[in-house]
Amino acid sequence: MSRTKVRDLGRLEGPVLVFGGAYSNLAATTALRKEANRLGIPPERIICTGDLVAYCAEPEQTVELIRDWGVHVVMGNCEKSLAERAIDCGCGFDEGGTCAALSVDWYQYADSKISAQDRGWMGELPHRLVFEFGARKFTVVHGGVTQLNRFLFASSPGAEKQLEFDALEDGTDGVIAGHCGIPFGQMVGEKVWLNAGVIGMPANDGTRDGWYMLLDHAAAQLQAHWRRLAYPCGDTRQTMHRAGLNSGYADAIMSGLWPSEDVLPYAEKRLRGKALTLEPLTF
């Protein structure tokens, strides 16, 4: 496994693009790379919050695209599990729940497709990325600082997020995380918690889009913008069906609704099927 748990990217200038959860969705990942090229954002200013491999049917091709692209990637629980040849995805699903049951097929499929070379690469990914942007210091993690696969949502208490900041003890002004699958941003005291969302699955909001985030300067302040990512999702569903991945995730690609909400707090469950809108966050 990785000896380099923290990787310092130094100071980044210009817009930074952040995304997570490619989830073996090659069509979505290809669409995002095209969007980054259109925006003129080079790989050194693009960050992935992990989980390149999960629900969809093209894990090896998606990893190859990410590696060829050369963007920064933090280790997600799926990368950790595949690198260690673990028996499950390590997502943190409750044992016996629907999410855990649904994960068996896609994880076994992904485990059968990922090469030894890519497992080795996954095992060397950092657990954290740090960088400076404007006058702020940011730390990128997959789920939480204290736990790789911790689910933290917009409705999760601010006190829980403050404990994550406290665990860093390095003057971090902002945490950028993934894992939960739904984008959001909020202030925690004078610090900021950002989640770019994921590109490989919808946000359980009844639409087919993925999400990514742009971090940019707004005069003397910084601003986070969340953007939808449209892609040929019908192609993704077809590849899943051809691979025999016919669980509810193949339907979710088109319906925009998750097949299980085991991990969601009550507040997020109430938003099921309601098209998500996110205003820019200035801080």
C-alpha positions as CSV (number, residue, x, y, z in Angstrom):
1,M,0.0,0.0,0.0
2,S,0.9,3.6,-0.4
3,R,3.8,5.0,1.8
4,T,2.9,8.5,0.7
5,K,-0.4,9.1,2.5
6,V,-0.4,12.9,1.9
7,R,0.6,14.4,-1.4
8,D,1.3,18.2,-1.6
9,L,0.3,19.7,-5.0
10,G,1.7,23.1,-4.0
11,R,0.0,26.3,-5.2
12,L,-2.6,26.0,-8.0
13,E,-3.4,29.0,-10.2
14,G,-6.5,29.5,-12.3
15,P,-9.7,27.4,-12.1
16,V,-9.5,24.0,-10.4
17,L,-11.9,21.3,-11.6
18,V,-12.9,18.7,-9.0
19,F,-14.9,15.5,-9.7
20,G,-15.5,12.1,-8.0
21,G,-17.1,8.8,-8.5
22,A,-16.3,7.9,-12.1
23,Y,-17.8,4.5,-11.1
24,S,-16.5,2.6,-14.2
25,N,-18.7,4.9,-16.3
26,L,-16.5,5.4,-19.4
27,A,-19.0,7.5,-21.3
28,A,-19.3,10.0,-18.4
29,T,-15.5,10.1,-17.8
30,T,-14.9,10.7,-21.5
31,A,-17.5,13.5,-21.5
32,L,-15.8,15.2,-18.5
33,R,-12.4,15.0,-20.2
34,K,-13.9,16.8,-23.2
35,E,-15.5,19.4,-21.0
36,A,-12.2,20.1,-19.2
37,N,-10.5,20.5,-22.6
38,R,-13.3,22.9,-23.7
39,L,-12.8,24.9,-20.5
40,G,-9.0,24.9,-21.0
41,I,-8.2,23.3,-17.7
42,P,-5.1,21.2,-17.8
43,P,-4.7,17.9,-15.9
44,E,-2.5,19.5,-13.2
45,R,-5.5,21.5,-12.1
46,I,-7.9,18.6,-12.1
47,I,-8.6,16.6,-9.0
48,C,-10.6,13.4,-8.5
49,T,-11.9,12.4,-5.1
50,G,-11.7,8.7,-5.8
51,D,-13.9,5.7,-6.6
52,L,-12.9,5.4,-10.2
53,V,-14.4,1.9,-10.3
54,A,-17.8,0.9,-9.1
55,Y,-21.3,0.3,-10.5
56,C,-20.9,0.4,-14.2
57,A,-19.4,-2.0,-16.7
58,E,-16.1,-0.5,-18.0
59,P,-13.7,-0.4,-15.0
60,E,-10.4,-1.1,-16.7
61,Q,-11.2,1.3,-19.6
62,T,-12.2,4.0,-17.1
63,V,-9.0,3.6,-15.1
64,E,-6.9,3.6,-18.3
65,L,-8.5,6.9,-19.4
66,I,-7.9,8.5,-16.0
67,R,-4.3,7.4,-15.9
68,D,-3.7,8.6,-19.5
69,W,-5.3,11.9,-18.6
70,G,-2.8,12.5,-15.8
71,V,-5.2,14.1,-13.3
72,H,-4.6,14.0,-9.5
73,V,-6.5,11.2,-7.8
74,V,-7.0,10.6,-4.0
75,M,-7.6,7.0,-2.9
76,G,-11.2,6.0,-2.6
77,N,-12.5,2.9,-0.8
78,C,-12.9,1.1,-4.1
79,E,-9.3,1.7,-5.0
80,K,-8.2,0.6,-1.6
81,S,-10.3,-2.6,-1.8
82,L,-9.1,-3.5,-5.3
83,A,-5.5,-2.8,-4.4
84,E,-5.7,-5.1,-1.4
85,R,-7.8,-7.7,-3.2
86,A,-10.4,-7.3,-0.5
87,I,-13.6,-9.4,-0.5
88,D,-15.9,-6.3,-0.8
89,C,-15.9,-2.7,-1.9
90,G,-15.4,-1.2,1.5
91,C,-18.0,1.4,0.9
92,G,-19.2,1.4,4.5
93,F,-22.7,0.0,3.7
94,D,-24.6,-1.5,6.6
95,E,-24.3,-5.3,6.6
96,G,-27.5,-6.9,5.4
97,G,-28.8,-3.8,3.8
98,T,-29.9,-3.3,0.2
99,C,-26.8,-1.3,-0.8
100,A,-24.5,-4.1,0.5
101,A,-26.5,-6.7,-1.4
102,L,-26.4,-4.8,-4.6
103,S,-22.7,-4.2,-4.3
104,V,-21.8,-7.9,-4.6
105,D,-22.3,-8.2,-8.4
106,W,-20.6,-5.0,-9.5
107,Y,-17.7,-5.4,-7.1
108,Q,-17.1,-9.0,-8.2
109,Y,-17.3,-7.9,-11.8
110,A,-14.8,-5.1,-11.3
111,D,-12.5,-7.3,-9.3
112,S,-12.4,-9.7,-12.3
113,K,-11.5,-7.0,-14.8
114,I,-8.9,-4.8,-13.1
115,S,-5.3,-5.7,-14.0
116,A,-2.5,-6.3,-11.6
117,Q,-0.7,-3.2,-12.9
118,D,-3.7,-1.0,-12.1
119,R,-4.1,-2.5,-8.7
120,G,-0.5,-1.6,-8.0
121,W,-1.2,2.0,-9.2
122,M,-4.3,2.2,-6.9
123,G,-2.3,1.0,-3.9
124,E,0.1,4.0,-4.4
125,L,-2.6,6.6,-4.5
126,P,-2.4,9.2,-1.6
127,H,-5.0,9.2,1.1
128,R,-5.0,13.0,1.1
129,L,-4.1,15.7,-1.4
130,V,-3.2,19.2,-0.1
131,F,-2.9,22.4,-2.1
132,E,-3.0,26.2,-1.8
133,F,-5.5,28.2,-3.8
134,G,-5.7,32.0,-3.3
135,A,-5.2,32.6,0.4
136,R,-6.7,29.2,1.4
137,K,-5.3,25.8,2.1
138,F,-7.4,22.9,1.0
139,T,-7.2,19.2,1.9
140,V,-8.8,16.6,-0.4
141,V,-10.1,13.3,1.1
142,H,-12.4,10.6,-0.2
143,G,-15.0,10.4,2.6
144,G,-13.7,11.9,5.7
145,V,-10.4,12.9,7.3
146,T,-10.8,10.3,10.2
147,Q,-12.3,7.6,8.0
148,L,-11.8,6.9,4.3
149,N,-15.4,5.7,3.7
150,R,-17.3,8.0,6.1
151,F,-20.5,9.4,4.7
152,L,-20.9,13.1,5.3
153,F,-23.9,14.9,3.7
154,A,-25.1,18.5,3.6
155,S,-27.5,17.6,6.5
156,S,-24.7,16.0,8.6
157,P,-24.2,18.1,11.7
158,G,-21.7,20.9,11.5
159,A,-20.1,19.6,14.7
160,E,-19.2,16.3,12.9
161,K,-17.5,18.2,10.1
162,Q,-15.7,20.4,12.7
163,L,-14.3,17.3,14.2
164,E,-12.9,16.4,10.8
165,F,-11.2,19.7,10.6
166,D,-9.8,19.4,14.1
167,A,-8.3,16.0,13.1
168,L,-6.1,17.7,10.5
169,E,-4.3,20.1,12.8
170,D,-2.5,21.7,9.8
171,G,-4.3,25.0,9.2
172,T,-6.6,23.6,6.5
173,D,-9.2,26.2,5.5
174,G,-11.3,23.9,3.3
175,V,-12.0,20.2,2.9
176,I,-13.0,18.8,-0.4
177,A,-14.6,15.4,-0.2
178,G,-16.5,12.8,-2.2
179,H,-18.1,9.4,-1.4
180,C,-21.6,10.5,-0.5
181,G,-22.7,10.9,-4.2
182,I,-24.6,14.2,-3.8
183,P,-22.9,17.6,-4.3
184,F,-23.0,20.3,-1.7
185,G,-21.0,23.1,-0.1
186,Q,-21.3,24.9,3.2
187,M,-19.5,27.0,5.7
188,V,-18.4,25.3,9.0
189,G,-17.5,28.4,11.1
190,E,-14.9,30.2,9.1
191,K,-13.9,27.0,7.1
192,V,-15.6,25.5,4.1
193,W,-16.7,22.0,3.3
194,L,-17.1,21.1,-0.4
195,N,-18.3,18.0,-2.2
196,A,-18.2,18.0,-6.0
197,G,-20.6,15.1,-6.3
198,V,-20.0,12.3,-8.8
199,I,-20.0,11.9,-12.5
200,G,-20.8,8.2,-12.8
201,M,-24.3,8.1,-11.3
202,P,-27.1,10.6,-11.0
203,A,-27.6,12.5,-7.7
204,N,-30.9,10.7,-6.9
205,D,-32.7,13.8,-8.1
206,G,-34.6,12.3,-11.0
207,T,-32.2,13.7,-13.6
208,R,-29.6,11.7,-15.6
209,D,-26.7,14.2,-15.2
210,G,-23.5,13.7,-13.2
211,W,-21.9,16.6,-11.3
212,Y,-18.5,18.3,-11.0
213,M,-17.2,21.4,-9.4
214,L,-15.1,24.4,-10.4
215,L,-13.1,26.3,-7.8
216,D,-12.2,29.8,-9.0
217,H,-11.3,33.3,-7.9
218,A,-14.1,35.9,-7.4
219,A,-12.3,39.2,-6.9
220,A,-10.5,38.9,-3.5
221,Q,-12.6,35.9,-2.6
222,L,-12.9,32.3,-3.8
223,Q,-16.0,30.7,-5.3
224,A,-17.2,27.2,-5.8
225,H,-19.5,26.5,-8.8
226,W,-21.3,23.2,-9.3
227,R,-22.1,22.1,-12.8
228,R,-24.1,19.3,-14.3
229,L,-22.4,16.9,-16.7
230,A,-24.6,15.5,-19.5
231,Y,-23.3,12.4,-21.4
232,P,-24.7,9.5,-23.5
233,C,-26.1,7.6,-20.5
234,G,-28.0,5.2,-22.8
235,D,-24.6,3.9,-23.9
236,T,-23.6,3.3,-20.3
237,R,-26.8,1.3,-19.6
238,Q,-26.3,-0.8,-22.7
239,T,-22.7,-1.8,-21.7
240,M,-24.0,-2.7,-18.2
241,H,-26.7,-4.9,-19.7
242,R,-24.3,-6.6,-22.0
243,A,-22.0,-7.3,-19.1
244,G,-24.9,-8.8,-17.1
245,L,-25.0,-5.9,-14.6
246,N,-28.8,-5.7,-14.6
247,S,-29.3,-4.5,-11.0
248,G,-31.1,-1.3,-10.1
249,Y,-28.0,0.8,-10.9
250,A,-28.5,0.2,-14.6
251,D,-32.0,1.6,-14.2
252,A,-30.7,4.5,-12.1
253,I,-28.5,5.7,-15.0
254,M,-31.7,6.5,-16.9
255,S,-34.3,7.2,-14.1
256,G,-31.9,9.4,-12.0
257,L,-33.1,7.5,-8.9
258,W,-31.0,5.3,-6.7
259,P,-32.1,1.7,-6.2
260,S,-31.4,2.0,-2.4
261,E,-31.2,4.9,0.0
262,D,-29.8,3.0,2.9
263,V,-26.9,5.5,3.4
264,L,-29.1,8.6,3.2
265,P,-30.1,10.7,6.2
266,Y,-33.8,11.7,6.4
267,A,-33.2,15.2,4.9
268,E,-31.6,13.8,1.8
269,K,-34.3,11.1,1.4
270,R,-36.9,13.8,1.3
271,L,-35.2,15.3,-1.8
272,R,-35.5,12.1,-3.9
273,G,-36.6,12.9,-7.4
274,K,-36.4,16.6,-7.0
275,A,-34.1,18.2,-9.5
276,L,-31.1,19.6,-7.7
277,T,-30.0,23.2,-7.9
278,L,-26.8,24.6,-6.4
279,E,-25.9,28.2,-6.1
280,P,-22.2,29.3,-6.2
281,L,-20.7,29.5,-2.8
282,T,-18.4,32.5,-2.1
283,F,-16.0,32.4,0.8
